[in-house]
Amino acid sequence: MKYLWTDVQEIAQELAQQHQEEDPQYVRFTDLHRWVCALAHFGDDPKKCNEKILEAIQMAWIAEVE
């Protein structure tokens, strides 16, 4: 199954595993967008993303590592 932008929790979990050295609180949205699109299980249109979605992913990632 491929992730969509709405799969915030799943994306956050995978980012937490793949980018353990990063503090998600300080990740730029441009980097976050690029990293999400590069996930092996991501299959949505990169252009369907907006700041609100990236912020939700970032908040879920922060919660994941706490």
N, C-alpha and C positions, 0 to 999 in steps of 0.2 A: 504494500500500500504506500502510495506517495503522499507526503505531507502537503497540505494547503496552508495558505497564510492564516487560516482560522484555527489551525492545530497548534495553538500557542504553547500549551504545556509540553507537548511532545518535542517541539522545536527547542524549547528552553532546556529540556532534559538532555537532548543531544548536544546542544551547544556547551552545556556545563561539562559534559564528558570530553568533548573535543578541544575545548579551550580552557582547560583547568588553570592555566597560568594567568588568565585574564580576570580582572575585576569587572564584572558586568556593569557596575555602576558608572564606570568611566569609559565604556565602549562607545565610540562614535556611531551614529546611525548609518553612516556610509559603510563602515566596516561590518556592522551587524547585518545589513542588507546583503552584502557580498558573502558573508559567512553562511547565512541562511540559504541563499541560492546555491551555494557550493555543497550543501549537505547531500549525501548520497540518496536519502529518502525524500528529498524535496522535489515536488513536481508541479508546482503552480507557476503561473505567469509572473515573472519578476516585476512587471509593470503594474500589477494589481495591488502593490503594497503602498502604504502611506505611513505617515508619522505616527498615527494612532496605533496601527498594528505593530510597528517596531517598538513603540513604548510598551505595549502589552507584553511583547516577547521579552524585552529587557526586564520588566518588573517580575515576570515569571522566572527568569533566569536568576535574578537576585534572590528571590524566595527559594529557589532550588539549591543555591550554594550556602544559604544561611542555616 
